[in-house]
Amino acid sequence: MKRKFAGLTAVAVTSALLLAGCSTGGASGSGGGEGDELTMWVIGGDTPQELRDYLTTEFKDQTGATLKIEEQTWGDIITNLTTKLPDAKNTPDVTEIGNTQSPTFTNAGAFLDISDMYDELGGDDLLPSFVEVGAVDGANYTLPYYFGSRYVFARKDVFAEAGVNQPATLDEFNAAVKTIAETNPRGIENFSGFWLGGQDWRNGISWIFANGGDIAQYKDGKWVATLDSPESLKGLEQLQEIYQVASKAPNDAKDESIWTYVNDSDKRGAEGAEEATTLGAASILAPGWAHWSIGDLVEGADGPAREWNDNTFAAYPLPGVDGEPAPVFAGGSNIGISAKTQHPELAKDLMRIIFSEEYQTMLGKNGLGPANQKYVGSLGDDQFAKALVDSASNSKLTPAAPGWAAIEAKNIMEEFFSQIRDAKDLEALAVETNAKLDALLNQS
């Protein structure tokens, strides 16, 4: 079986490159050993140095070969995967890939079929939604690497000043953040009850999911966009009210470093403040690892640092319409073996190390949700671990459609969300966006 690997995005290579989707491509060697080198790509800094050191050391001890870990950026990863994966001489042997990017590349035949390793690497204990986006026709090509489900980070002090309790349902949350923005207890110009950037669809999509809507559904053998369904429109109506009343974020704002807004809420705009600011928010929705960047500013041994204060901050899942955790978009990555690897057996050895109890536990201890749900206890038992596990219990991903990477590359969801605040007709906007999605969803 072969799939064409070309035309994935606007930055994709222009010629049609073929990858053997169910074979090892140009790889014909054995497991290798001393003197061999394996290349692994990680994206961004989410895999900390401690974990990278463990992988290189353990891989050397177990195989005698050298593991070279190279860091890619999220901005360049689709381009680099598109151009390097088909090239047997330059392909990474094992690579991290964004969970929403995985369907496009797995459908294109970019990864080795590792179905025979599924049970060995964790099987049904692996996060199901991530397994799904890495599978094609019942075969496994990429598996979950780590998850970072989103939950609420709130200023308890600001909520108290506004006379608002921690909300128990989505309706209560919507009302609370609007009340805080309208009363503005901190006296800060453009103060948000809930900071939601106009292009921040990965957080905003939770309101569509919570009301039973979807971006798209698989019907009659193909993916069909459903942003105009009654359920999706209800979520869009709630989002529009939040954008218009509760959030002062600009229409072009994304979800970059949004923890600064809850951190800056202690800088009052009133007379006598040590430092005035036009920023500030009472709450945000962010992946669990954001808690390392949230807290009171204290002087540390290496300079100013953030220190979490339970009297100031709270962390909890976004409540759903029924009081259970709302379905939120689960951030995180998958991982797979290049179909063009020259060292398939060594690559499988590395996968065994990554999915071992030791490494999965290390992920959890570093605040990353481990792929294997047997080891979520390694996250700890504090409020962050509880919020992460609870929010992940009802999390969702984007459609496992072959064309989703192209949709992300064209920023269709960013464009759609940036128009919600000022839309005169939400249904017309949804129908217009559906057409853009339908044109790409089923393309591989």
QUIKA-V393464 format. One record per residue. N is the residue number from 1. RES is the residue in one small letter. NEAR is the number of other C-alpha atoms within 10 Angstrom. Layout:
N_RES_NEAR, N_RES_NEAR
//
This chain:
1_m_8, 2_k_14, 3_r_18, 4_k_17, 5_f_27, 6_a_20, 7_g_17, 8_l_26, 9_t_20, 10_a_11, 11_v_15, 12_a_18, 13_v_15, 14_t_12, 15_s_9, 16_a_11, 17_l_17, 18_l_17, 19_l_28, 20_a_22, 21_g_25, 22_c_18, 23_s_16, 24_t_20, 25_g_21, 26_g_17, 27_a_16, 28_s_12, 29_g_12, 30_s_11, 31_g_16, 32_g_17, 33_g_14, 34_e_10, 35_g_8, 36_d_14, 37_e_17, 38_l_22, 39_t_18, 40_m_21, 41_w_21, 42_v_21, 43_i_19, 44_g_14, 45_g_10, 46_d_16, 47_t_15, 48_p_11, 49_q_10, 50_e_11, 51_l_16, 52_r_16, 53_d_13, 54_y_16, 55_l_19, 56_t_17, 57_t_15, 58_e_16, 59_f_21, 60_k_16, 61_d_11, 62_q_12, 63_t_17, 64_g_16, 65_a_20, 66_t_19, 67_l_23, 68_k_15, 69_i_18, 70_e_14, 71_e_15, 72_q_17, 73_t_13, 74_w_13, 75_g_11, 76_d_11, 77_i_20, 78_i_23, 79_t_17, 80_n_15, 81_l_21, 82_t_22, 83_t_19, 84_k_16, 85_l_27, 86_p_25, 87_d_19, 88_a_18, 89_k_12, 90_n_13, 91_t_24, 92_p_27, 93_d_27, 94_v_28, 95_t_24, 96_e_25, 97_i_26, 98_g_19, 99_n_28, 100_t_23, 101_q_26, 102_s_32, 103_p_26, 104_t_26, 105_f_28, 106_t_26, 107_n_26, 108_a_25, 109_g_27, 110_a_31, 111_f_33, 112_l_25, 113_d_25, 114_i_18, 115_s_17, 116_d_10, 117_m_14, 118_y_18, 119_d_11, 120_e_11, 121_l_22, 122_g_19, 123_g_15, 124_d_12, 125_d_13, 126_l_21, 127_l_22, 128_p_15, 129_s_17, 130_f_27, 131_v_22, 132_e_22, 133_v_28, 134_g_29, 135_a_21, 136_v_18, 137_d_6, 138_g_9, 139_a_16, 140_n_22, 141_y_32, 142_t_34, 143_l_34, 144_p_27, 145_y_27, 146_y_26, 147_f_26, 148_g_23, 149_s_29, 150_r_31, 151_y_30, 152_v_21, 153_f_27, 154_a_23, 155_r_25, 156_k_20, 157_d_17, 158_v_23, 159_f_22, 160_a_13, 161_e_14, 162_a_19, 163_g_13, 164_v_17, 165_n_12, 166_q_15, 167_p_17, 168_a_17, 169_t_18, 170_l_22, 171_d_15, 172_e_18, 173_f_21, 174_n_18, 175_a_17, 176_a_23, 177_v_25, 178_k_22, 179_t_20, 180_i_27, 181_a_24, 182_e_15, 183_t_14, 184_n_20, 185_p_18, 186_r_21, 187_g_17, 188_i_21, 189_e_16, 190_n_17, 191_f_28, 192_s_31, 193_g_33, 194_f_31, 195_w_29, 196_l_28, 197_g_24, 198_g_25, 199_q_25, 200_d_22, 201_w_19, 202_r_21, 203_n_21, 204_g_22, 205_i_24, 206_s_25, 207_w_26, 208_i_24, 209_f_21, 210_a_24, 211_n_21, 212_g_17, 213_g_23, 214_d_23, 215_i_22, 216_a_22, 217_q_16, 218_y_12, 219_k_9, 220_d_7, 221_g_7, 222_k_12, 223_w_21, 224_v_21, 225_a_23, 226_t_21, 227_l_26, 228_d_23, 229_s_18, 230_p_14, 231_e_18, 232_s_23, 233_l_21, 234_k_19, 235_g_22, 236_l_26, 237_e_17, 238_q_17, 239_l_24, 240_q_20, 241_e_16, 242_i_24, 243_y_26, 244_q_15, 245_v_19, 246_a_28, 247_s_27, 248_k_23, 249_a_23, 250_p_15, 251_n_20, 252_d_14, 253_a_16, 254_k_19, 255_d_18, 256_e_10, 257_s_10, 258_i_22, 259_w_23, 260_t_16, 261_y_21, 262_v_25, 263_n_24, 264_d_21, 265_s_24, 266_d_23, 267_k_18, 268_r_21, 269_g_19, 270_a_14, 271_e_9, 272_g_8, 273_a_11, 274_e_10, 275_e_12, 276_a_17, 277_t_19, 278_t_15, 279_l_22, 280_g_28, 281_a_34, 282_a_32, 283_s_30, 284_i_26, 285_l_27, 286_a_22, 287_p_20, 288_g_25, 289_w_18, 290_a_18, 291_h_18, 292_w_13, 293_s_16, 294_i_22, 295_g_21, 296_d_17, 297_l_14, 298_v_12, 299_e_11, 300_g_10, 301_a_7, 302_d_6, 303_g_7, 304_p_11, 305_a_15, 306_r_16, 307_e_16, 308_w_16, 309_n_11, 310_d_13, 311_n_9, 312_t_16, 313_f_22, 314_a_18, 315_a_23, 316_y_22, 317_p_25, 318_l_29, 319_p_24, 320_g_23, 321_v_18, 322_d_12, 323_g_14, 324_e_17, 325_p_24, 326_a_27, 327_p_27, 328_v_30, 329_f_25, 330_a_27, 331_g_23, 332_g_22, 333_s_24, 334_n_24, 335_i_25, 336_g_28, 337_i_29, 338_s_33, 339_a_30, 340_k_28, 341_t_30, 342_q_24, 343_h_24, 344_p_26, 345_e_16, 346_l_25, 347_a_22, 348_k_18, 349_d_14, 350_l_24, 351_m_18, 352_r_17, 353_i_18, 354_i_21, 355_f_21, 356_s_16, 357_e_17, 358_e_12, 359_y_18, 360_q_24, 361_t_22, 362_m_20, 363_l_27, 364_g_21, 365_k_17, 366_n_17, 367_g_23, 368_l_27, 369_g_32, 370_p_29, 371_a_30, 372_n_23, 373_q_16, 374_k_14, 375_y_19, 376_v_22, 377_g_16, 378_s_19, 379_l_22, 380_g_13, 381_d_11, 382_d_8, 383_q_13, 384_f_22, 385_a_23, 386_k_18, 387_a_23, 388_l_28, 389_v_24, 390_d_20, 391_s_28, 392_a_25, 393_s_17, 394_n_17, 395_s_20, 396_k_21, 397_l_19, 398_t_19, 399_p_21, 400_a_27, 401_a_25, 402_p_25, 403_g_26, 404_w_26, 405_a_24, 406_a_24, 407_i_20, 408_e_15, 409_a_17, 410_k_14, 411_n_12, 412_i_16, 413_m_20, 414_e_20, 415_e_17, 416_f_17, 417_f_24, 418_s_21, 419_q_17, 420_i_23, 421_r_20, 422_d_12, 423_a_13, 424_k_10, 425_d_9, 426_l_20, 427_e_18, 428_a_12, 429_l_17, 430_a_21, 431_v_16, 432_e_14, 433_t_19, 434_n_20, 435_a_12, 436_k_15, 437_l_24, 438_d_18, 439_a_13, 440_l_18, 441_l_23, 442_n_17, 443_q_17, 444_s_23
//
